[in-house]
Amino acid sequence: MVSRGADTKPIRVLIWDEQQPEQKQAYGPNFLGETIAAHLRAQPGITVKTASLDSPEQGVDEATLDATDVVIWWAHRKANTFTNAHAERVASRVREGRLGLIALHSAHWAKPFVLLMQDRSKADALAQVPEAERASARWEYVNENPIYKVVKRDSPLTPSLTREGEVWRLTLPQCVFPGWRADGAPSHVTTLLPQHPIAAGLPATWDIPQTEMYDEPFHVPPPDAVVFEERWDRGERFRSGCVWQVEKGRVFYFRPGHETYPIYKQEKPLRVIENAVRWLGPEQK
């Protein structure tokens, strides 16, 4: 893991958790986010607060975010309950490099993550436009509201860019995948980038004994780095630890974390979270 000197300021973490009642099956009497918080509080150089939809301003008031370096986000069924204005409040801080975002599991449809994946897709698309045309390019954006819209195995991959006359047409990322299975089958994780700070202390291969399956393709912009890959015995695979730079900020998506399996009571997933917090923290930017 990344070390910090004794005289440095602690990394200030906010854990935002939808707090589904089903989490109590694996984490009772606590919620999933509270379990991660307890682990991080026990680590040197990290302070932790928790928030949920029931918190004032849905947990992302200006004062709270101003006192946060890294936010860990877990969401599932209530993504649309989170307001667009609050999502933009989080995303804008990431773009500015004031906040790092860790999105867990079904937070692939959390509004801040979706906004940032759209931002990255727009930047990638602009880079494909001939330099002489970029300043005057006309744009049409499709699929601006992808949350809870599924894709099929043969659906066109998003994001995608086409040109129609003078207009560049960007289909924004669906931020989802065509297959999933919540049967608790184990996944087999490969550490693809052992030298990446998020992989510090993780073995070359390791298992998660019970988890939900997600299957590729994951409809997101190409990551800058894929740190971990998961595979299942039935042949599915997923890019399970992805990193993006979005303007001045960083985003890390970590796939494991289904609410009914005790994934964040296990050493290796918790090590991933701690490493990611330290990598996203202000000293590493």
Sequence and secondary structure as in RCSB ss.txt:
>XXXX:A:sequence
MVSRGADTKPIRVLIWDEQQPEQKQAYGPNFLGETIAAHLRAQPGITVKTASLDSPEQGVDEATLDATDVVIWWA
HRKANTFTNAHAERVASRVREGRLGLIALHSAHWAKPFVLLMQDRSKADALAQVPEAERASARWEYVNENPIYKV
VKRDSPLTPSLTREGEVWRLTLPQCVFPGWRADGAPSHVTTLLPQHPIAAGLPATWDIPQTEMYDEPFHVPPPDA
VVFEERWDRGERFRSGCVWQVEKGRVFYFRPGHETYPIYKQEKPLRVIENAVRWLGPEQK
>XXXX:A:secstr
     TTS  EEEEEEE   GGGHHHHTTS HHHHHHHHHHTSTTEEEEEE TTSGGGG  HHHHHT SEEEEE 
STTGGGS HHHHHHHHHHHHTTS EEEEEGGGGG HHHHHHHHHHHHHHHHHHS GGGGGG EEEEE S  TT  
  TTS  SSEEEEETTEEEEE      SEEE S   EEEEES TTSGGGTT  SEEEESS  EEES   S   SE
EEEEEE TTS EEEEEEEEEETTEEEEEE    TTS GGGSHHHHHHHHHHHHHHSGGG 
